[in-house]
């Protein structure tokens, strides 16, 4: 059963869900499998289909992964916000505060999330050329976005996080992933949402991002 959403509604209301994840309701395996089946219909560089989806639902494994999530966040990784980011954020006062509150909620409750989805791609990009990087990321990002859209259509919420980054090698070991050959692309909590009435988000005006013929 899917929500009654038009394609435009689906695309404009698939939000990053942190506070409205239903932490009490298991996600049926068949729903996740349906989302993966749709995800793997996405385009992929040279049709190599190097994608993988690791789904964690077993309790002890979830607790181990949740612990890594928290410790990775505590490393404070990531680039500082620059002037351009701040200017765009100022279009929508309060948005960063809401994001921070959502992250705090997720941090406190991540061990209760019923499923984690960790998309992965064969090949690593640390020393790759821009071309190789773009082909690698271009072979996993469309599939993951398709997964997130499929989840939204089924009343499920997701949020793309990069929490695995600082402790990716440790997470790979816990998941049995060959770190030197496979890159963990993201860490995505997955659960039914509390309500399904998500709305389009405020965004930077089109005039600031759309360029015709030249920058």
C-alpha positions as CSV (number, residue, x, y, z in Angstrom):
1,X,0.0,0.0,0.0
2,X,1.4,3.4,-1.0
3,X,0.4,6.9,-0.1
4,X,-1.8,8.8,-2.6
5,X,0.8,11.2,-3.8
6,X,1.4,12.6,-7.3
7,X,5.0,12.5,-8.6
8,X,5.4,16.2,-7.8
9,X,4.1,15.8,-4.3
10,X,6.4,12.8,-3.7
11,X,9.4,14.7,-5.0
12,X,8.6,17.9,-3.0
13,X,7.7,16.3,0.3
14,X,10.4,13.6,0.8
15,X,11.9,15.3,3.9
16,X,14.9,14.5,6.1
17,X,13.0,12.9,9.0
18,X,14.6,12.9,12.5
19,X,12.0,13.8,15.1
20,X,9.0,12.2,13.4
21,X,10.3,8.6,13.2
22,X,8.0,6.1,14.8
23,X,10.3,4.3,17.2
24,X,7.7,1.8,18.3
25,X,6.8,0.2,15.0
26,X,8.9,-2.4,13.2
27,X,9.4,-2.0,9.5
28,X,8.4,-5.2,7.6
29,X,11.2,-6.8,5.6
30,X,9.1,-6.9,2.5
31,X,8.7,-3.1,2.4
32,X,12.4,-2.6,2.6
33,X,12.9,-5.2,-0.1
34,X,10.4,-3.3,-2.3
35,X,12.3,-0.1,-1.8
36,X,15.6,-1.8,-2.7
37,X,14.1,-3.3,-5.8
38,X,13.1,0.3,-6.9
39,X,16.4,1.7,-5.9
40,X,18.3,-0.7,-8.1
41,X,16.3,0.6,-11.1
42,X,18.3,3.9,-10.9
43,X,20.8,4.7,-13.5
44,X,24.4,3.7,-12.8
45,X,27.7,4.5,-14.4
46,X,28.5,2.1,-17.3
47,X,25.7,-0.1,-16.0
48,X,28.2,-1.6,-13.5
49,X,25.6,-1.7,-10.7
50,X,28.2,-1.5,-7.9
51,X,25.7,-0.7,-5.3
52,X,24.9,-2.6,-2.1
53,X,22.4,-1.9,0.7
54,X,23.1,-3.2,4.2
55,X,20.0,-3.3,6.4
56,X,20.4,-3.7,10.2
57,X,17.4,-4.7,12.2
58,X,18.6,-7.4,14.6
59,X,18.6,-5.8,18.1
60,X,22.2,-6.4,19.2
61,X,23.6,-5.4,15.9
62,X,21.4,-2.2,15.9
63,X,22.8,-1.4,19.4
64,X,26.4,-1.8,18.2
65,X,25.7,0.3,15.1
66,X,23.9,3.0,17.1
67,X,26.9,3.2,19.4
68,X,29.2,3.8,16.5
69,X,26.7,6.5,15.2
70,X,26.9,8.4,18.5
71,X,30.7,8.2,18.9
72,X,31.1,9.3,15.3
73,X,29.0,12.3,15.8
74,X,31.0,13.2,18.9
75,X,34.2,13.4,16.9
76,X,32.8,16.7,15.5
77,X,33.8,15.8,11.9
78,X,32.7,17.8,8.9
79,X,33.6,21.1,7.4
80,X,32.7,24.4,9.2
81,X,29.9,26.5,7.8
82,X,31.2,29.1,5.3
83,X,29.9,32.5,4.4
84,X,27.9,31.3,1.4
85,X,26.2,28.6,3.6
86,X,25.3,31.2,6.2
87,X,23.9,33.6,3.6
88,X,21.6,30.8,2.3
89,X,20.6,29.7,5.7
90,X,19.6,33.3,6.6
91,X,16.8,33.0,4.0
92,X,15.0,30.8,6.4
93,X,15.6,31.9,10.1
94,X,15.3,29.1,12.6
95,X,16.0,26.3,10.2
96,X,19.4,25.5,11.7
97,X,17.9,25.4,15.2
98,X,15.2,22.9,14.0
99,X,17.9,20.8,12.3
100,X,19.9,20.8,15.5
101,X,16.9,19.9,17.7
102,X,16.1,17.0,15.3
103,X,19.7,15.8,15.4
104,X,19.7,15.9,19.2
105,X,16.5,13.9,19.2
106,X,18.0,11.3,16.8
107,X,21.2,11.2,18.8
108,X,19.2,10.4,22.0
109,X,17.0,7.8,20.4
110,X,19.0,6.3,17.6
111,X,19.2,2.9,19.4
112,X,15.4,2.7,19.2
113,X,15.2,3.2,15.4
114,X,13.8,-0.1,14.0
115,X,16.1,-0.2,11.0
116,X,19.3,1.3,9.7
117,X,20.1,1.3,6.0
118,X,23.8,1.7,5.0
119,X,24.2,2.1,1.3
120,X,27.6,1.1,-0.1
121,X,29.4,1.1,-3.4
122,X,32.3,-0.9,-4.7
123,X,35.4,1.2,-5.0
124,X,36.9,3.9,-2.9
125,X,37.5,7.6,-3.8
126,X,40.1,8.8,-1.4
127,X,42.8,9.1,-4.1
128,X,40.5,9.1,-7.1
129,X,40.4,11.7,-9.9
130,X,37.4,14.0,-10.1
131,X,36.1,11.8,-13.0
132,X,36.4,8.6,-11.0
133,X,34.8,10.2,-8.0
134,X,31.9,11.5,-10.0
135,X,31.3,8.1,-11.6
136,X,31.5,6.3,-8.2
137,X,29.1,8.7,-6.4
138,X,26.9,9.0,-9.5
139,X,26.5,5.2,-9.2
140,X,25.1,5.2,-5.7
141,X,23.4,8.6,-5.0
142,X,20.6,8.1,-7.6
143,X,19.9,4.7,-6.2
144,X,19.8,5.9,-2.6
145,X,17.5,8.8,-3.5
146,X,15.2,6.4,-5.3
147,X,15.2,4.3,-2.1
148,X,14.2,7.3,0.0
149,X,11.4,8.2,-2.4
150,X,10.1,4.7,-2.4
151,X,10.2,4.7,1.4
152,X,8.3,8.0,1.6
153,X,5.6,6.5,-0.8
154,X,5.2,3.7,1.7
155,X,4.8,5.9,4.8
156,X,8.4,5.5,5.8
157,X,10.8,8.2,6.8
158,X,14.5,8.5,6.1
159,X,17.4,11.0,6.6
160,X,20.7,10.9,4.8
161,X,23.5,11.3,7.4
162,X,27.2,11.0,7.0
163,X,27.7,9.9,10.6
164,X,29.6,6.8,9.4
165,X,32.4,8.9,8.0
166,X,34.8,9.4,11.0
167,X,34.4,5.7,12.1
168,X,33.7,4.1,8.7
169,X,36.4,1.5,9.1
170,X,35.0,0.4,12.5
171,X,31.5,0.3,11.1
172,X,32.7,-1.8,8.1
173,X,34.3,-4.3,10.5
174,X,31.0,-4.6,12.5
175,X,29.1,-5.2,9.3
176,X,31.6,-7.5,7.8
177,X,32.3,-5.1,4.9
178,X,35.7,-5.3,3.1
179,X,36.8,-1.7,3.8
180,X,39.6,-1.6,1.3
181,X,37.2,-2.5,-1.6
182,X,33.8,-1.1,-0.6
183,X,32.9,2.4,0.6
184,X,30.0,3.0,3.0
185,X,28.3,6.0,1.4
186,X,25.8,7.0,4.1
187,X,24.0,6.1,7.3
188,X,20.2,6.2,7.0
189,X,17.8,5.6,9.9
190,X,14.5,4.1,8.6
191,X,11.1,4.0,10.3
192,X,7.5,4.6,9.7
193,X,6.7,8.3,10.1
194,X,4.5,9.9,12.8
195,X,1.9,11.2,10.4
196,X,2.4,11.5,6.7
197,X,1.6,15.2,6.1
198,X,4.9,16.5,5.1
199,X,5.1,19.7,3.1
200,X,7.6,21.3,0.7
201,X,10.5,23.0,2.5
202,X,11.5,26.7,2.1
203,X,14.4,26.9,-0.4
204,X,16.7,29.5,-1.9
205,X,14.9,31.4,-4.7
206,X,15.2,29.9,-8.2
207,X,16.9,33.0,-9.4
208,X,19.9,32.3,-7.2
209,X,20.5,28.8,-8.4
210,X,19.4,28.7,-12.0
211,X,22.0,29.8,-14.6
212,X,21.3,30.1,-18.4
213,X,24.3,29.6,-20.8
214,X,26.9,30.8,-18.2
215,X,27.4,31.4,-14.5
